[in-house]
Structures are given as C-alpha cells and as structure tokens.
Amino acid sequence: QYVIKVPKKVRKAALRMALTDKLQNEKLIVIDSFSFPEIKTKAFVEAMRRFDVRTALIVADQMDENLDKSSRNVPWVKVMRREGLNVYDILKYDNLFVEQPALKKIEEVLA
C-alpha cells in the first residue's frame, strides 16, 4: 500500500493557506446569498459574467436546488457545500465565491 493519511492539522493548515492566498489576490468574493428564483442556465451565466470570471468555485451553506441545476451545465463553474470544501478545488478555480453563512462556519472549523 502506498496510501499515506494526511493529519487533520496539516489539512486545516493547507485549507487556511489556500483561502488566505485567494483573499490576498482578491479572488475571494463573499456574497450574502447565491439563490436564483428559477432554474435558468442562461441567467446564471449572465450573473457570473458580471463578475468577469473565467472559472469559479461557489461554496454554499445549504444547497439551493435552483442554483445547482442552473450551474450544472456550465463547465467552468463548480458549486459545492461548505463541508466539501478542499484545497484542490480552491486552487483549481480562479475565483472563489462564498456565501456569508458558509464563511462563518468555515471560520469556526478552521479556528
């Protein structure tokens, strides 16, 4: 076996460093709520284009069905819940959008 388990402290430190990097490079955008009234991919893409992003990771506190379905066919966007947040996805996507409630819970976990 060539599997090495990374300790929790190291994983948390890596997550902190990745989030700090996004913040310092002004690629971390905090949003009150990322919800859509209807399921429309076109409306979602237009909303994302207003931020002038190439690739984006959206971290939500609770998964919104309209947001999930609207973003499903957009290859340069990934939507995930805060529990699934990982260093790989933070570094893979240029911009990081985080909902305010999710950010507070992420801060609690990393504190």
C-alpha positions as CSV (number, residue, x, y, z in Angstrom):
1,Q,0.0,0.0,0.0
2,Y,1.2,3.5,-0.9
3,V,-1.5,5.4,0.9
4,I,-0.4,8.0,3.5
5,K,-3.1,9.7,5.5
6,V,-2.6,13.4,6.0
7,P,-3.1,14.6,9.6
8,K,-6.1,16.9,10.3
9,K,-3.8,19.7,11.5
10,V,-1.9,19.7,8.2
11,R,-5.2,19.5,6.2
12,K,-6.6,22.5,8.1
13,A,-3.3,24.5,7.6
14,A,-3.4,23.8,3.9
15,L,-7.0,24.9,3.7
16,R,-6.2,28.1,5.6
17,M,-3.2,28.8,3.3
18,A,-5.3,28.3,0.2
19,L,-8.1,30.6,1.5
20,T,-5.5,33.2,2.5
21,D,-4.0,33.1,-1.0
22,K,-7.4,33.8,-2.6
23,L,-8.0,36.6,-0.2
24,Q,-4.6,38.3,-0.8
25,N,-5.1,38.0,-4.6
26,E,-8.6,39.5,-4.3
27,K,-10.1,36.3,-5.8
28,L,-12.3,35.6,-2.7
29,I,-15.8,37.1,-3.1
30,V,-18.3,37.0,-0.2
31,I,-21.9,37.0,-1.1
32,D,-25.0,37.2,1.2
33,S,-26.9,34.6,-0.7
34,F,-26.5,32.9,-4.0
35,S,-30.0,31.9,-4.9
36,F,-32.0,32.1,-8.1
37,P,-35.8,32.5,-8.5
38,E,-35.9,30.0,-11.3
39,I,-33.8,27.3,-13.0
40,K,-32.1,29.1,-15.9
41,T,-28.6,28.4,-17.0
42,K,-28.6,31.5,-19.2
43,A,-29.4,33.7,-16.2
44,F,-26.7,32.0,-14.1
45,V,-24.1,32.5,-16.8
46,E,-25.1,36.2,-17.2
47,A,-24.8,36.7,-13.4
48,M,-21.3,35.1,-13.4
49,R,-20.2,37.2,-16.4
50,R,-20.9,40.3,-14.4
51,F,-18.1,39.3,-12.1
52,D,-15.8,38.9,-15.1
53,V,-14.6,35.4,-14.1
54,R,-13.0,32.6,-16.2
55,T,-13.5,29.8,-13.7
56,A,-15.3,29.9,-10.3
57,L,-16.0,27.7,-7.3
58,I,-19.2,28.6,-5.4
59,V,-19.4,27.5,-1.8
60,A,-22.9,27.5,-0.4
61,D,-24.1,26.9,3.2
62,Q,-27.2,25.0,2.1
63,M,-27.5,23.6,-1.4
64,D,-30.1,25.6,-3.4
65,E,-31.8,23.4,-6.0
66,N,-32.2,26.3,-8.5
67,L,-28.5,27.2,-8.2
68,D,-27.4,23.6,-8.5
69,K,-29.5,22.9,-11.6
70,S,-28.7,26.3,-13.2
71,S,-25.0,25.8,-12.9
72,R,-24.9,22.1,-13.7
73,N,-24.2,22.6,-17.5
74,V,-21.6,25.3,-17.0
75,P,-18.1,23.6,-17.3
76,W,-16.1,26.4,-15.7
77,V,-18.2,26.6,-12.5
78,K,-18.5,24.2,-9.6
79,V,-21.0,24.5,-6.8
80,M,-20.4,22.7,-3.5
81,R,-21.5,22.8,0.1
82,R,-19.1,24.1,2.7
83,E,-18.5,20.6,4.1
84,G,-17.0,19.5,0.8
85,L,-14.5,22.4,0.6
86,N,-11.0,21.2,-0.2
87,V,-7.6,22.7,-1.2
88,Y,-7.6,21.1,-4.7
89,D,-10.8,22.8,-5.7
90,I,-9.8,26.1,-4.2
91,L,-6.6,26.1,-6.2
92,K,-8.1,24.7,-9.4
93,Y,-10.7,27.5,-9.8
94,D,-9.6,31.1,-10.3
95,N,-12.3,32.7,-8.3
96,L,-13.9,31.6,-5.0
97,F,-17.5,32.8,-4.2
98,V,-18.6,32.0,-0.6
99,E,-21.9,32.7,1.0
100,Q,-21.8,34.7,4.2
101,P,-23.3,31.9,6.4
102,A,-20.9,29.3,4.9
103,L,-17.9,31.6,5.6
104,K,-18.8,31.9,9.3
105,K,-19.0,28.1,9.6
106,I,-15.7,27.7,7.7
107,E,-14.0,30.2,10.1
108,E,-15.3,28.2,13.1
109,V,-13.9,24.9,11.8
110,L,-10.5,26.5,10.9
111,A,-10.2,28.5,14.2
